[in-house]
C-alpha cells in the first residue's frame, strides 16, 4: 500500500496479559522501524528490520519485548506479561532505504493501554 | 542526556505570525530532519538538511543548521490554523542512529 498501516488502533490489556501489534510497511520499503511514544513526548527507538532481518535492536527491552518481520506477513511487535509502564503509543515507520538521507514514513500508531 | 532537544516546549502565536522553533544536539551528525505530528497521528516528514548545508527552504518552511553551535531552527512563516501540531527534530549521527527530540507543541490562535 501507499501508507504504513498499523493495527489495531487501540488495544487494552490487563496487566500481565500479552499484547501484539501489527504493521504493514509501504510496498517496496525494505526497512521497518518501531518506536514507543509515552505521553506525547519523545519517540523512543525500539528496533529496526531490513526485510525479515533484525537490523538494529539496541532499543529493545531485554525481556518481554519481541518483534518479527516475516515474508508476506505484517511485521509484529509483541509484549509478554505487560506492565502498566508499557502504556504508550507504538509507532511503526518504513523507508525505502535504511540508513541514508531517506525520510521515514510513519503509521498512525497503536495506542496500548495497560489496566 | 537527550540528543535533539527542542525549544520552546510549547508555543502559542496568532494566525499569520511567524513561528520559530529550535533544536540543539550534542554529537556530530550526518543530517537533521524536522517532522510534524498532528494530534492522534504519526510523524510526517517535513524537511531534511544535510550537515554541509546551512539553510533550506520548502514552501513556508525555512530550516537553518549551525554545526558549530550544534543547533537548528525551523521557521514557519505566515502561520495557519492547520500548522497547529507538535514539531520534532531528529538527528542522524555518524553511526546512523536516528534520535528524536521531545518536540515543540505549536498552537496557532485564530
Interface residues (C-beta under 8 A of the other chain):
Chain A: X4 X35 X40 X41 X42 X43 X45 X56 X91 X93 X98 X99 X101 X103 X104 X105 X106 X107 X108 X109
Chain B: X2 X30 X31 X33 X40 X41 X42 X43 X44 X45 X48 X50 X86 X88 X92 X96 X97 X98 X99 X100 X101 X102 X103
